[in-house]
Amino acid sequence: MTTTAPLAADLLVEARWIVPVQPHGVVLEGHAVVVDADRIVAVLPAAEARARYAPREHVVLGEHALIPGLVNAHTHNPMTLMRGLADDVPFMRWLKEYVWPAEAKVMGGEFVRDGVELAIAEMIRGGTTCCNENYFFPDVQAATYRRHGFRALVGLPVIEFPTPWAASPDEYFDKALAVHDTLRDDPLVGTSLAPHAPYTVSDASFERVRMLSDQLELPVHLHLHETADEVEESRRDHGVRPFARIKRLGLVNDHLIAVHMTQLTEGEIADCAEHGVSVVHNVESNLKLISGFCPAEALRQAGVNLAIGTDGCASNNDLDLFGEMRTAALVGKMVARDAAALDAASVLRAATMGSATALGWGDRIGSIEPGKQADLVAVRLDEIETQPIYNVVSQLIYVAGRHNVSDVWIAGVRKLAARVLVDVDTSAILEKTRRWRERIASA
């Protein structure tokens, strides 16, 4: 009788519970995930996995839930260095009197690099393994994400006024194409087009964005219908609501990542569903700046792909997707006037598969399935604050927090081990952060 030799693999992770996200709402108990190189090769009962595979590393997580890495679908990560700079002020005052003046004084490659490094450390400790970035100096952002092995979609900024990154619309587009070309085949870092907002981008620039998005098959990452004032300004200046304007310009399609979307009609929701638009829900930032309420459950019920983001630390003030999921679920119920709205499994899906789909990466991340990249997060659930457990997915959304994240892998590479960041000099990050605080506070 011949016996089959165990198959080699890089990593075998056993967990008390595995929440694959696809199929929706499923929880696997006593299972394991097998990883080789950067990919998941099998999800199967733990005993069967031990018999079939001979992994180089075997991790047993006895009282943990293993989930896909969380995907932050809208961030401004260099602004982590502005955390708490301007709190408790209205949106346009916050933007025009605090954020833009501060950026004008300190924005540059060094600021972007150090802010992204601080954000990466925070995101990993909170179970986030991928982000959708929207800021200036995308070349520096990309280099920093690549150096730390963090997955990111880097926005190529387009705005009408000059910044330290570019002086004119032509320069924004020229630099965007140059950065895109350098990242064309990168396994972890990709690009999107990131026109800032309808009130800062001209029709001519939007038309160039649409043309490049079509030619290069790039997502378009856009703040849209963020506030009631934005809508009224568009009616005054363009004769139509912002959504109607960008639809007229050909940008309402499955490349569009529409961020905030707090001011929507039933017709606009139907248009999003019909044309494959993804909507990013930034509930805590919207609450803090009283921007409005995204009708997240109505969008979900209409079939719109719903994603979740934190926005930047200057307005949130953190990159905590566990907190964002809980707030989204609670506020979503109140907005919909329905206790069953935005249930736990749907919110977890929005922060994983929904966000991955928005970025155009739903085929590679967002769920724990064979063939996908091994972006994995272990959440410890055996502590006083997380017991007893009746429903694991509900516990993840309504009880657990980022402090319960114990272990993180990105593309099969360990990034967090028992709450300790791997190959990250936290002392250096904190020292640079202190220096930036002194510089920004005195500017």
TORKOL-4160 file (C-alpha; in steps of 0.2 Angstrom, whole numbers, padded with zeros to 4 digits, m for minus):
443
<pt num="1" X="0000" Y="0000" Z="0000"/>
<pt num="2" X="0007" Y="0017" Z="m0005"/>
<pt num="3" X="0005" Y="0033" Z="0005"/>
<pt num="4" X="0005" Y="0050" Z="m0003"/>
<pt num="5" X="0018" Y="0061" Z="0004"/>
<pt num="6" X="0012" Y="0077" Z="0012"/>
<pt num="7" X="0012" Y="0092" Z="0001"/>
<pt num="8" X="0024" Y="0106" Z="0004"/>
<pt num="9" X="0017" Y="0123" Z="0009"/>
<pt num="10" X="0024" Y="0139" Z="0017"/>
<pt num="11" X="0010" Y="0142" Z="0030"/>
<pt num="12" X="m0004" Y="0133" Z="0039"/>
<pt num="13" X="m0015" Y="0143" Z="0050"/>
<pt num="14" X="m0028" Y="0134" Z="0061"/>
<pt num="15" X="m0042" Y="0145" Z="0069"/>
<pt num="16" X="m0056" Y="0141" Z="0080"/>
<pt num="17" X="m0067" Y="0150" Z="0068"/>
<pt num="18" X="m0064" Y="0156" Z="0050"/>
<pt num="19" X="m0075" Y="0169" Z="0042"/>
<pt num="20" X="m0072" Y="0168" Z="0023"/>
<pt num="21" X="m0085" Y="0182" Z="0019"/>
<pt num="22" X="m0088" Y="0172" Z="0003"/>
<pt num="23" X="m0100" Y="0163" Z="0004"/>
<pt num="24" X="m0109" Y="0177" Z="0013"/>
<pt num="25" X="m0112" Y="0174" Z="0032"/>
<pt num="26" X="m0103" Y="0158" Z="0033"/>
<pt num="27" X="m0093" Y="0153" Z="0048"/>
<pt num="28" X="m0081" Y="0138" Z="0047"/>
<pt num="29" X="m0077" Y="0130" Z="0064"/>
<pt num="30" X="m0061" Y="0120" Z="0067"/>
<pt num="31" X="m0054" Y="0124" Z="0049"/>
<pt num="32" X="m0037" Y="0129" Z="0043"/>
<pt num="33" X="m0030" Y="0140" Z="0029"/>
<pt num="34" X="m0016" Y="0134" Z="0019"/>
<pt num="35" X="m0004" Y="0147" Z="0010"/>
<pt num="36" X="0010" Y="0144" Z="m0002"/>
<pt num="37" X="0020" Y="0159" Z="m0008"/>
<pt num="38" X="0008" Y="0173" Z="m0008"/>
<pt num="39" X="m0008" Y="0164" Z="m0011"/>
<pt num="40" X="m0021" Y="0153" Z="m0002"/>
<pt num="41" X="m0021" Y="0136" Z="m0009"/>
<pt num="42" X="m0034" Y="0127" Z="0002"/>
<pt num="43" X="m0047" Y="0130" Z="0016"/>
<pt num="44" X="m0052" Y="0114" Z="0024"/>
<pt num="45" X="m0055" Y="0105" Z="0041"/>
<pt num="46" X="m0039" Y="0107" Z="0052"/>
<pt num="47" X="m0037" Y="0088" Z="0054"/>
<pt num="48" X="m0037" Y="0086" Z="0035"/>
<pt num="49" X="m0025" Y="0100" Z="0033"/>
<pt num="50" X="m0013" Y="0093" Z="0045"/>
<pt num="51" X="m0013" Y="0076" Z="0036"/>
<pt num="52" X="m0012" Y="0083" Z="0018"/>
<pt num="53" X="0001" Y="0097" Z="0020"/>
<pt num="54" X="0019" Y="0099" Z="0028"/>
<pt num="55" X="0020" Y="0118" Z="0031"/>
<pt num="56" X="0036" Y="0127" Z="0034"/>
<pt num="57" X="0026" Y="0137" Z="0047"/>
<pt num="58" X="0011" Y="0130" Z="0057"/>
<pt num="59" X="0001" Y="0143" Z="0067"/>
<pt num="60" X="m0013" Y="0138" Z="0079"/>
<pt num="61" X="m0025" Y="0151" Z="0085"/>
<pt num="62" X="m0036" Y="0142" Z="0097"/>
<pt num="63" X="m0049" Y="0156" Z="0102"/>
<pt num="64" X="m0047" Y="0167" Z="0087"/>
<pt num="65" X="m0058" Y="0172" Z="0072"/>
<pt num="66" X="m0048" Y="0172" Z="0055"/>
<pt num="67" X="m0055" Y="0185" Z="0043"/>
<pt num="68" X="m0049" Y="0192" Z="0027"/>
<pt num="69" X="m0039" Y="0208" Z="0029"/>
<pt num="70" X="m0049" Y="0223" Z="0030"/>
<pt num="71" X="m0049" Y="0235" Z="0015"/>
<pt num="72" X="m0050" Y="0254" Z="0019"/>
<pt num="73" X="m0058" Y="0261" Z="0004"/>
<pt num="74" X="m0055" Y="0279" Z="0007"/>
<pt num="75" X="m0040" Y="0287" Z="0016"/>
<pt num="76" X="m0028" Y="0302" Z="0015"/>
<pt num="77" X="m0014" Y="0293" Z="0025"/>
<pt num="78" X="m0001" Y="0307" Z="0025"/>
<pt num="79" X="m0014" Y="0317" Z="0035"/>
<pt num="80" X="m0011" Y="0305" Z="0049"/>
<pt num="81" X="0002" Y="0318" Z="0055"/>
<pt num="82" X="m0013" Y="0331" Z="0056"/>
<pt num="83" X="m0023" Y="0320" Z="0068"/>
<pt num="84" X="m0032" Y="0332" Z="0080"/>
<pt num="85" X="m0026" Y="0348" Z="0071"/>
<pt num="86" X="m0043" Y="0355" Z="0069"/>
<pt num="87" X="m0057" Y="0347" Z="0078"/>
<pt num="88" X="m0075" Y="0353" Z="0082"/>
<pt num="89" X="m0077" Y="0365" Z="0067"/>
<pt num="90" X="m0088" Y="0364" Z="0051"/>
<pt num="91" X="m0082" Y="0356" Z="0036"/>
<pt num="92" X="m0078" Y="0370" Z="0024"/>
<pt num="93" X="m0070" Y="0380" Z="0038"/>
<pt num="94" X="m0060" Y="0365" Z="0043"/>
<pt num="95" X="m0054" Y="0363" Z="0025"/>
<pt num="96" X="m0051" Y="0381" Z="0020"/>
<pt num="97" X="m0045" Y="0388" Z="0037"/>
<pt num="98" X="m0035" Y="0374" Z="0044"/>
<pt num="99" X="m0031" Y="0359" Z="0033"/>
<pt num="100" X="m0026" Y="0368" Z="0017"/>
<pt num="101" X="m0016" Y="0382" Z="0025"/>
<pt num="102" X="m0006" Y="0368" Z="0035"/>
<pt num="103" X="m0003" Y="0358" Z="0020"/>
<pt num="104" X="0004" Y="0373" Z="0011"/>
<pt num="105" X="0017" Y="0375" Z="0024"/>
<pt num="106" X="0023" Y="0357" Z="0026"/>
<pt num="107" X="0017" Y="0347" Z="0011"/>
<pt num="108" X="0032" Y="0338" Z="0003"/>
<pt num="109" X="0039" Y="0321" Z="0000"/>
<pt num="110" X="0046" Y="0319" Z="0018"/>
<pt num="111" X="0029" Y="0324" Z="0025"/>
<pt num="112" X="0020" Y="0311" Z="0014"/>
<pt num="113" X="0033" Y="0297" Z="0018"/>
<pt num="114" X="0032" Y="0299" Z="0037"/>
<pt num="115" X="0013" Y="0301" Z="0037"/>
<pt num="116" X="0011" Y="0285" Z="0027"/>
<pt num="117" X="0023" Y="0276" Z="0038"/>
<pt num="118" X="0013" Y="0281" Z="0054"/>
<pt num="119" X="m0003" Y="0275" Z="0045"/>
<pt num="120" X="0004" Y="0259" Z="0039"/>
<pt num="121" X="0009" Y="0254" Z="0057"/>
<pt num="122" X="m0008" Y="0260" Z="0064"/>
<pt num="123" X="m0018" Y="0250" Z="0050"/>
<pt num="124" X="m0008" Y="0234" Z="0052"/>
<pt num="125" X="m0011" Y="0234" Z="0071"/>
<pt num="126" X="m0030" Y="0237" Z="0067"/>
<pt num="127" X="m0032" Y="0223" Z="0055"/>
<pt num="128" X="m0031" Y="0233" Z="0039"/>
<pt num="129" X="m0021" Y="0226" Z="0025"/>
<pt num="130" X="m0025" Y="0237" Z="0010"/>
<pt num="131" X="m0030" Y="0255" Z="0008"/>
<pt num="132" X="m0037" Y="0266" Z="m0006"/>
<pt num="133" X="m0026" Y="0282" Z="m0005"/>
<pt num="134" X="m0030" Y="0299" Z="m0010"/>
<pt num="135" X="m0016" Y="0312" Z="m0008"/>
<pt num="136" X="m0002" Y="0321" Z="m0016"/>
<pt num="137" X="0015" Y="0315" Z="m0020"/>
<pt num="138" X="0009" Y="0298" Z="m0026"/>
<pt num="139" X="0026" Y="0293" Z="m0031"/>
<pt num="140" X="0032" Y="0294" Z="m0013"/>
<pt num="141" X="0017" Y="0285" Z="m0006"/>
<pt num="142" X="0020" Y="0271" Z="m0018"/>
<pt num="143" X="0038" Y="0269" Z="m0013"/>
<pt num="144" X="0033" Y="0269" Z="0005"/>
<pt num="145" X="0020" Y="0256" Z="0003"/>
<pt num="146" X="0031" Y="0245" Z="m0007"/>
<pt num="147" X="0045" Y="0246" Z="0005"/>
<pt num="148" X="0034" Y="0240" Z="0019"/>
<pt num="149" X="0025" Y="0227" Z="0009"/>
<pt num="150" X="0008" Y="0235" Z="0012"/>
<pt num="151" X="m0006" Y="0234" Z="m0002"/>
<pt num="152" X="m0012" Y="0250" Z="m0008"/>
<pt num="153" X="m0021" Y="0258" Z="m0023"/>
<pt num="154" X="m0013" Y="0275" Z="m0024"/>
<pt num="155" X="m0023" Y="0290" Z="m0031"/>
<pt num="156" X="m0016" Y="0301" Z="m0045"/>
<pt num="157" X="m0022" Y="0318" Z="m0040"/>
<pt num="158" X="m0031" Y="0330" Z="m0051"/>
<pt num="159" X="m0036" Y="0347" Z="m0045"/>
<pt num="160" X="m0037" Y="0364" Z="m0053"/>
<pt num="161" X="m0025" Y="0374" Z="m0041"/>
<pt num="162" X="m0006" Y="0373" Z="m0039"/>
<pt num="163" X="0001" Y="0363" Z="m0025"/>
<pt num="164" X="0019" Y="0357" Z="m0021"/>
<pt num="165" X="0015" Y="0342" Z="m0031"/>
<pt num="166" X="0010" Y="0351" Z="m0048"/>
<pt num="167" X="0007" Y="0368" Z="m0054"/>
<pt num="168" X="m0006" Y="0366" Z="m0068"/>
<pt num="169" X="m0018" Y="0353" Z="m0074"/>
<pt num="170" X="m0006" Y="0348" Z="m0088"/>
<pt num="171" X="0007" Y="0344" Z="m0075"/>
<pt num="172" X="m0005" Y="0334" Z="m0064"/>
<pt num="173" X="m0009" Y="0323" Z="m0079"/>
<pt num="174" X="0009" Y="0322" Z="m0085"/>
<pt num="175" X="0015" Y="0316" Z="m0067"/>
<pt num="176" X="0000" Y="0305" Z="m0066"/>
<pt num="177" X="0005" Y="0295" Z="m0081"/>
<pt num="178" X="0023" Y="0294" Z="m0076"/>
<pt num="179" X="0018" Y="0287" Z="m0059"/>
<pt num="180" X="0006" Y="0275" Z="m0067"/>
<pt num="181" X="0019" Y="0268" Z="m0079"/>
<pt num="182" X="0031" Y="0264" Z="m0064"/>
<pt num="183" X="0018" Y="0254" Z="m0055"/>
<pt num="184" X="0011" Y="0245" Z="m0070"/>
<pt num="185" X="0016" Y="0228" Z="m0065"/>
<pt num="186" X="0018" Y="0230" Z="m0046"/>
<pt num="187" X="0010" Y="0215" Z="m0036"/>
<pt num="188" X="0005" Y="0226" Z="m0021"/>
<pt num="189" X="0003" Y="0244" Z="m0027"/>
<pt num="190" X="m0008" Y="0250" Z="m0041"/>
<pt num="191" X="m0015" Y="0267" Z="m0046"/>
<pt num="192" X="m0032" Y="0276" Z="m0048"/>
<pt num="193" X="m0036" Y="0293" Z="m0055"/>
<pt num="194" X="m0041" Y="0304" Z="m0041"/>
<pt num="195" X="m0050" Y="0320" Z="m0046"/>
<pt num="196" X="m0052" Y="0329" Z="m0029"/>
<pt num="197" X="m0071" Y="0334" Z="m0030"/>
<pt num="198" X="m0083" Y="0342" Z="m0042"/>
<pt num="199" X="m0080" Y="0359" Z="m0034"/>
<pt num="200" X="m0061" Y="0359" Z="m0037"/>
<pt num="201" X="m0061" Y="0350" Z="m0054"/>
<pt num="202" X="m0066" Y="0358" Z="m0071"/>
<pt num="203" X="m0076" Y="0349" Z="m0085"/>
<pt num="204" X="m0061" Y="0349" Z="m0095"/>
<pt num="205" X="m0051" Y="0340" Z="m0082"/>
<pt num="206" X="m0065" Y="0328" Z="m0079"/>
<pt num="207" X="m0066" Y="0324" Z="m0098"/>
<pt num="208" X="m0047" Y="0320" Z="m0098"/>
<pt num="209" X="m0050" Y="0309" Z="m0082"/>
<pt num="210" X="m0064" Y="0299" Z="m0091"/>
<pt num="211" X="m0053" Y="0297" Z="m0107"/>
<pt num="212" X="m0038" Y="0290" Z="m0097"/>
<pt num="213" X="m0049" Y="0279" Z="m0086"/>
<pt num="214" X="m0057" Y="0271" Z="m0101"/>
<pt num="215" X="m0040" Y="0269" Z="m0110"/>
<pt num="216" X="m0030" Y="0263" Z="m0095"/>
<pt num="217" X="m0045" Y="0254" Z="m0086"/>
<pt num="218" X="m0041" Y="0264" Z="m0070"/>
<pt num="219" X="m0053" Y="0267" Z="m0056"/>
<pt num="220" X="m0059" Y="0285" Z="m0053"/>
<pt num="221" X="m0058" Y="0289" Z="m0034"/>
<pt num="222" X="m0069" Y="0305" Z="m0031"/>
<pt num="223" X="m0077" Y="0314" Z="m0017"/>
<pt num="224" X="m0095" Y="0316" Z="m0022"/>
<pt num="225" X="m0111" Y="0323" Z="m0014"/>
<pt num="226" X="m0101" Y="0325" Z="0002"/>
<pt num="227" X="m0112" Y="0339" Z="0009"/>
<pt num="228" X="m0128" Y="0349" Z="0005"/>
<pt num="229" X="m0118" Y="0364" Z="0001"/>
<pt num="230" X="m0108" Y="0355" Z="m0012"/>
<pt num="231" X="m0125" Y="0351" Z="m0021"/>
<pt num="232" X="m0131" Y="0368" Z="m0020"/>
<pt num="233" X="m0115" Y="0376" Z="m0027"/>
<pt num="234" X="m0116" Y="0364" Z="m0041"/>
<pt num="235" X="m0134" Y="0369" Z="m0045"/>
<pt num="236" X="m0129" Y="0387" Z="m0045"/>
<pt num="237" X="m0113" Y="0385" Z="m0055"/>
<pt num="238" X="m0117" Y="0371" Z="m0067"/>
<pt num="239" X="m0136" Y="0371" Z="m0067"/>
<pt num="240" X="m0137" Y="0353" Z="m0061"/>
<pt num="241" X="m0132" Y="0342" Z="m0046"/>
<pt num="242" X="m0114" Y="0335" Z="m0045"/>
<pt num="243" X="m0120" Y="0318" Z="m0049"/>
<pt num="244" X="m0129" Y="0323" Z="m0065"/>
<pt num="245" X="m0114" Y="0334" Z="m0070"/>
<pt num="246" X="m0102" Y="0319" Z="m0069"/>
<pt num="247" X="m0114" Y="0308" Z="m0077"/>
<pt num="248" X="m0116" Y="0320" Z="m0092"/>
<pt num="249" X="m0097" Y="0320" Z="m0093"/>
<pt num="250" X="m0097" Y="0301" Z="m0094"/>
<pt num="251" X="m0090" Y="0296" Z="m0077"/>
<pt num="252" X="m0104" Y="0287" Z="m0070"/>
<pt num="253" X="m0099" Y="0269" Z="m0073"/>
<pt num="254" X="m0091" Y="0254" Z="m0065"/>
<pt num="255" X="m0074" Y="0263" Z="m0063"/>
<pt num="256" X="m0081" Y="0276" Z="m0052"/>
<pt num="257" X="m0077" Y="0275" Z="m0033"/>
<pt num="258" X="m0089" Y="0288" Z="m0026"/>
<pt num="259" X="m0084" Y="0293" Z="m0009"/>
<pt num="260" X="m0096" Y="0300" Z="0005"/>
<pt num="261" X="m0113" Y="0301" Z="m0005"/>
<pt num="262" X="m0123" Y="0309" Z="0009"/>
<pt num="263" X="m0135" Y="0318" Z="m0002"/>
<pt num="264" X="m0144" Y="0306" Z="m0014"/>
<pt num="265" X="m0161" Y="0304" Z="m0023"/>
<pt num="266" X="m0169" Y="0288" Z="m0027"/>
<pt num="267" X="m0165" Y="0291" Z="m0045"/>
<pt num="268" X="m0146" Y="0293" Z="m0041"/>
<pt num="269" X="m0146" Y="0277" Z="m0031"/>
<pt num="270" X="m0154" Y="0268" Z="m0045"/>
<pt num="271" X="m0141" Y="0275" Z="m0057"/>
<pt num="272" X="m0127" Y="0269" Z="m0046"/>
<pt num="273" X="m0134" Y="0252" Z="m0046"/>
<pt num="274" X="m0137" Y="0252" Z="m0065"/>
<pt num="275" X="m0120" Y="0258" Z="m0070"/>
<pt num="276" X="m0110" Y="0248" Z="m0057"/>
<pt num="277" X="m0104" Y="0263" Z="m0046"/>
<pt num="278" X="m0096" Y="0258" Z="m0030"/>
<pt num="279" X="m0100" Y="0269" Z="m0015"/>
<pt num="280" X="m0088" Y="0272" Z="0000"/>
<pt num="281" X="m0097" Y="0275" Z="0016"/>
<pt num="282" X="m0086" Y="0286" Z="0028"/>
<pt num="283" X="m0099" Y="0286" Z="0042"/>
<pt num="284" X="m0088" Y="0293" Z="0057"/>
<pt num="285" X="m0080" Y="0307" Z="0046"/>
<pt num="286" X="m0097" Y="0312" Z="0040"/>
<pt num="287" X="m0104" Y="0312" Z="0058"/>
<pt num="288" X="m0089" Y="0323" Z="0064"/>
<pt num="289" X="m0090" Y="0336" Z="0051"/>
<pt num="290" X="m0109" Y="0335" Z="0050"/>
<pt num="291" X="m0108" Y="0331" Z="0032"/>
<pt num="292" X="m0124" Y="0321" Z="0032"/>
<pt num="293" X="m0130" Y="0303" Z="0031"/>
<pt num="294" X="m0126" Y="0291" Z="0017"/>
<pt num="295" X="m0141" Y="0280" Z="0014"/>
<pt num="296" X="m0130" Y="0265" Z="0015"/>
<pt num="297" X="m0144" Y="0252" Z="0017"/>
<pt num="298" X="m0154" Y="0259" Z="0003"/>
<pt num="299" X="m0139" Y="0258" Z="m0008"/>
<pt num="300" X="m0136" Y="0240" Z="m0003"/>
<pt num="301" X="m0154" Y="0235" Z="m0005"/>
<pt num="302" X="m0153" Y="0243" Z="m0023"/>
<pt num="303" X="m0138" Y="0232" Z="m0027"/>
<pt num="304" X="m0125" Y="0245" Z="m0026"/>
<pt num="305" X="m0108" Y="0239" Z="m0021"/>
<pt num="306" X="m0105" Y="0246" Z="m0004"/>
<pt num="307" X="m0087" Y="0249" Z="0003"/>
<pt num="308" X="m0081" Y="0256" Z="0019"/>
<pt num="309" X="m0067" Y="0269" Z="0023"/>
<pt num="310" X="m0061" Y="0280" Z="0037"/>
<pt num="311" X="m0057" Y="0296" Z="0028"/>
<pt num="312" X="m0041" Y="0304" Z="0034"/>
<pt num="313" X="m0035" Y="0306" Z="0052"/>
<pt num="314" X="m0038" Y="0325" Z="0051"/>
<pt num="315" X="m0056" Y="0322" Z="0051"/>
<pt num="316" X="m0060" Y="0305" Z="0059"/>
<pt num="317" X="m0047" Y="0305" Z="0069"/>
<pt num="318" X="m0041" Y="0287" Z="0067"/>
<pt num="319" X="m0039" Y="0273" Z="0054"/>
<pt num="320" X="m0049" Y="0260" Z="0064"/>
<pt num="321" X="m0060" Y="0250" Z="0053"/>
<pt num="322" X="m0067" Y="0240" Z="0067"/>
<pt num="323" X="m0074" Y="0256" Z="0074"/>
<pt num="324" X="m0080" Y="0261" Z="0057"/>
<pt num="325" X="m0089" Y="0245" Z="0055"/>
<pt num="326" X="m0098" Y="0246" Z="0071"/>
<pt num="327" X="m0103" Y="0264" Z="0069"/>
<pt num="328" X="m0109" Y="0260" Z="0051"/>
<pt num="329" X="m0120" Y="0246" Z="0057"/>
<pt num="330" X="m0128" Y="0257" Z="0071"/>
<pt num="331" X="m0130" Y="0273" Z="0061"/>
<pt num="332" X="m0136" Y="0263" Z="0046"/>
<pt num="333" X="m0151" Y="0256" Z="0056"/>
<pt num="334" X="m0156" Y="0273" Z="0062"/>
<pt num="335" X="m0155" Y="0280" Z="0045"/>
<pt num="336" X="m0165" Y="0266" Z="0038"/>
<pt num="337" X="m0177" Y="0266" Z="0053"/>
<pt num="338" X="m0174" Y="0247" Z="0053"/>
<pt num="339" X="m0165" Y="0237" Z="0066"/>
<pt num="340" X="m0161" Y="0223" Z="0053"/>
<pt num="341" X="m0153" Y="0236" Z="0042"/>
<pt num="342" X="m0134" Y="0234" Z="0039"/>
<pt num="343" X="m0133" Y="0218" Z="0048"/>
<pt num="344" X="m0116" Y="0212" Z="0054"/>
<pt num="345" X="m0112" Y="0200" Z="0040"/>
<pt num="346" X="m0116" Y="0214" Z="0027"/>
<pt num="347" X="m0105" Y="0227" Z="0036"/>
<pt num="348" X="m0090" Y="0215" Z="0037"/>
<pt num="349" X="m0093" Y="0211" Z="0018"/>
<pt num="350" X="m0093" Y="0229" Z="0014"/>
<pt num="351" X="m0076" Y="0232" Z="0023"/>
<pt num="352" X="m0068" Y="0217" Z="0014"/>
<pt num="353" X="m0076" Y="0211" Z="m0002"/>
<pt num="354" X="m0086" Y="0227" Z="m0005"/>
<pt num="355" X="m0070" Y="0238" Z="m0003"/>
<pt num="356" X="m0059" Y="0226" Z="m0013"/>
<pt num="357" X="m0072" Y="0226" Z="m0027"/>
<pt num="358" X="m0073" Y="0245" Z="m0027"/>
<pt num="359" X="m0054" Y="0245" Z="m0030"/>
<pt num="360" X="m0055" Y="0233" Z="m0044"/>
<pt num="361" X="m0046" Y="0220" Z="m0034"/>
<pt num="362" X="m0061" Y="0208" Z="m0029"/>
<pt num="363" X="m0053" Y="0194" Z="m0039"/>
<pt num="364" X="m0037" Y="0195" Z="m0028"/>
<pt num="365" X="m0042" Y="0200" Z="m0010"/>
<pt num="366" X="m0057" Y="0203" Z="0001"/>
<pt num="367" X="m0062" Y="0185" Z="0005"/>
<pt num="368" X="m0053" Y="0169" Z="0011"/>
<pt num="369" X="m0054" Y="0158" Z="m0005"/>
<pt num="370" X="m0041" Y="0147" Z="m0014"/>
<pt num="371" X="m0032" Y="0156" Z="m0027"/>
<pt num="372" X="m0033" Y="0173" Z="m0018"/>
<pt num="373" X="m0019" Y="0183" Z="m0010"/>
<pt num="374" X="m0016" Y="0178" Z="0008"/>
<pt num="375" X="m0021" Y="0194" Z="0016"/>
<pt num="376" X="m0027" Y="0187" Z="0033"/>
<pt num="377" X="m0031" Y="0194" Z="0050"/>
<pt num="378" X="m0033" Y="0185" Z="0067"/>
<pt num="379" X="m0045" Y="0192" Z="0080"/>
<pt num="380" X="m0043" Y="0186" Z="0098"/>
<pt num="381" X="m0060" Y="0183" Z="0106"/>
<pt num="382" X="m0056" Y="0174" Z="0122"/>
<pt num="383" X="m0055" Y="0189" Z="0133"/>
<pt num="384" X="m0067" Y="0196" Z="0146"/>
<pt num="385" X="m0074" Y="0209" Z="0135"/>
<pt num="386" X="m0078" Y="0197" Z="0121"/>
<pt num="387" X="m0087" Y="0183" Z="0130"/>
<pt num="388" X="m0099" Y="0174" Z="0129"/>
<pt num="389" X="m0100" Y="0171" Z="0110"/>
<pt num="390" X="m0116" Y="0166" Z="0102"/>
<pt num="391" X="m0113" Y="0173" Z="0085"/>
<pt num="392" X="m0095" Y="0176" Z="0079"/>
<pt num="393" X="m0099" Y="0188" Z="0065"/>
<pt num="394" X="m0110" Y="0199" Z="0077"/>
<pt num="395" X="m0096" Y="0198" Z="0090"/>
<pt num="396" X="m0083" Y="0205" Z="0077"/>
<pt num="397" X="m0094" Y="0220" Z="0073"/>
<pt num="398" X="m0102" Y="0224" Z="0089"/>
<pt num="399" X="m0090" Y="0219" Z="0102"/>
<pt num="400" X="m0072" Y="0216" Z="0096"/>
<pt num="401" X="m0060" Y="0231" Z="0092"/>
<pt num="402" X="m0044" Y="0234" Z="0084"/>
<pt num="403" X="m0035" Y="0230" Z="0100"/>
<pt num="404" X="m0041" Y="0212" Z="0098"/>
<pt num="405" X="m0031" Y="0210" Z="0082"/>
<pt num="406" X="m0017" Y="0198" Z="0086"/>
<pt num="407" X="m0009" Y="0193" Z="0069"/>
<pt num="408" X="m0009" Y="0199" Z="0052"/>
<pt num="409" X="m0002" Y="0193" Z="0035"/>
<pt num="410" X="m0001" Y="0202" Z="0019"/>
<pt num="411" X="0002" Y="0192" Z="0003"/>
<pt num="412" X="0007" Y="0178" Z="0015"/>
<pt num="413" X="0020" Y="0188" Z="0024"/>
<pt num="414" X="0018" Y="0190" Z="0043"/>
<pt num="415" X="0016" Y="0209" Z="0047"/>
<pt num="416" X="0009" Y="0207" Z="0065"/>
<pt num="417" X="0014" Y="0193" Z="0077"/>
<pt num="418" X="0005" Y="0192" Z="0094"/>
<pt num="419" X="0002" Y="0211" Z="0093"/>
<pt num="420" X="0020" Y="0215" Z="0089"/>
<pt num="421" X="0024" Y="0224" Z="0072"/>
<pt num="422" X="0036" Y="0214" Z="0062"/>
<pt num="423" X="0051" Y="0223" Z="0055"/>
<pt num="424" X="0044" Y="0240" Z="0060"/>
<pt num="425" X="0055" Y="0252" Z="0070"/>
<pt num="426" X="0041" Y="0260" Z="0080"/>
<pt num="427" X="0053" Y="0271" Z="0090"/>
<pt num="428" X="0059" Y="0279" Z="0074"/>
<pt num="429" X="0041" Y="0282" Z="0068"/>
<pt num="430" X="0036" Y="0290" Z="0085"/>
<pt num="431" X="0051" Y="0301" Z="0085"/>
<pt num="432" X="0047" Y="0307" Z="0068"/>
<pt num="433" X="0029" Y="0310" Z="0072"/>
<pt num="434" X="0034" Y="0321" Z="0087"/>
<pt num="435" X="0045" Y="0331" Z="0076"/>
<pt num="436" X="0031" Y="0334" Z="0064"/>
<pt num="437" X="0019" Y="0339" Z="0078"/>
<pt num="438" X="0031" Y="0352" Z="0084"/>
<pt num="439" X="0034" Y="0359" Z="0066"/>
<pt num="440" X="0015" Y="0359" Z="0061"/>
<pt num="441" X="0010" Y="0367" Z="0078"/>
<pt num="442" X="0023" Y="0381" Z="0076"/>
<pt num="443" X="0019" Y="0384" Z="0057"/>
